[in-house]
Amino acid sequence: MRRRRNPRPGVVLLETLVALAILGAAGAALATLAVGATDAVHRAERLDDDVRRASAFLDVVALWPREDLDRHLGARPQGEWILDVQHVAPTLYTVAIADSGDARPLLHTALYRAEPYMARANDHAP
């Protein structure tokens, strides 16, 4: 049998080089995607940790009596947080906790505190 000669020498080499270039581009794109996903996971873990710490602090603030909330009215630094306490109604306070680094709000809630009892003069009448 006679061997057929390739009519265009070097075509196989060219096809191999093109395939390797496509494979390299796809691999680089996949590596970039993996790095981006890893960064997103790390950011989410940091934010989750921030929210957990802020939640623990908010649990403490939620136990404050009315007098303590009145003393902390307004936005002010409180440790690593910015605590914003507002008295929005006679019996209602809003509390927000933000990250002091970039002031992004993490948590907020509303707290009910009963009005203080004021003794009237006629309550003690005989």
C-alpha positions in Angstrom: 0.0 0.0 0.0 1.1 3.4 -0.7 1.2 6.0 1.9 -0.8 9.2 1.2 1.0 12.3 1.8 -0.7 15.1 3.6 -1.5 17.8 1.0 -0.8 20.6 3.6 2.1 20.0 5.8 1.9 21.5 9.3 -1.9 21.6 9.6 -1.9 19.1 12.5 0.6 21.3 14.3 -1.5 24.4 13.8 -4.6 22.6 15.0 -2.8 21.5 18.1 -1.6 25.0 18.8 -5.1 26.4 18.4 -6.5 23.7 20.7 -3.9 24.5 23.4 -4.6 28.2 23.1 -8.4 27.6 23.7 -7.6 25.3 26.6 -5.3 27.8 28.2 -7.9 30.6 27.8 -10.6 28.4 29.4 -8.3 27.5 32.2 -7.4 31.1 33.0 -11.0 32.1 33.0 -11.8 29.2 35.4 -8.9 30.2 37.7 -10.2 33.8 37.8 -13.7 32.5 38.6 -12.3 30.4 41.5 -10.3 33.3 43.0 -13.4 35.5 42.8 -15.6 32.9 44.5 -13.0 32.4 47.2 -12.9 36.2 47.9 -16.7 36.3 48.1 -16.7 33.5 50.6 -14.1 35.3 52.8 -16.1 38.6 52.6 -19.3 36.7 53.6 -17.5 35.1 56.6 -16.2 38.4 57.8 -19.7 40.0 57.5 -21.3 37.1 59.3 -18.7 37.5 62.1 -19.5 41.2 62.3 -23.2 40.6 62.4 -22.8 38.0 65.2 -20.8 40.4 67.3 -23.2 43.3 66.7 -26.1 41.0 67.6 -24.5 40.1 70.9 -24.1 43.8 71.6 -27.7 44.6 70.6 -28.8 41.8 73.0 -27.2 43.8 75.8 -28.6 47.1 74.6 -32.1 45.6 74.4 -31.9 44.9 78.2 -31.2 48.6 79.0 -33.9 50.3 81.0 -35.5 53.5 79.7 -33.1 55.7 81.6 -30.0 54.1 79.9 -31.6 54.5 76.5 -32.3 58.2 77.3 -28.7 58.7 78.3 -27.5 57.2 74.9 -29.8 59.2 72.6 -28.2 60.0 69.2 -25.5 58.4 67.2 -22.2 57.9 69.1 -19.3 55.5 69.0 -19.7 52.6 71.4 -16.6 50.3 71.2 -16.2 49.1 67.7 -19.7 50.1 66.8 -21.7 53.3 66.2 -24.8 53.1 68.3 -27.8 55.2 67.2 -30.6 55.4 69.7 -33.7 57.5 68.8 -36.8 58.2 70.9 -39.5 58.1 68.3 -42.6 57.9 70.5 -43.4 58.2 74.2 -42.9 54.5 74.6 -40.8 53.5 71.6 -37.1 53.7 70.9 -35.2 52.7 67.7 -31.7 51.3 68.0 -29.3 50.8 65.1 -25.8 49.4 65.2 -23.4 50.3 62.4 -19.8 49.3 61.8 -17.6 52.2 62.9 -15.1 51.5 60.1 -17.4 52.4 57.2 -20.6 53.2 59.0 -22.6 50.6 57.2 -25.7 49.6 59.2 -25.6 46.0 60.4 -28.7 45.7 62.7 -31.6 47.8 63.9 -34.6 47.2 66.1 -37.4 48.9 68.0 -37.7 48.7 71.8 -40.8 49.3 73.9 -40.3 50.9 77.2 -43.4 51.8 79.3 -43.7 55.4 80.5 -42.6 56.0 84.0 -45.4 56.0 86.5 -46.0 59.5 87.9 -47.8 59.6 91.3 -50.7 62.0 91.2 -51.5 64.1 94.2 -55.0 62.6 94.5 -53.7 59.0 94.3 -52.6 59.3 98.0 -55.7 61.0 99.3 -57.3 59.4 102.4 
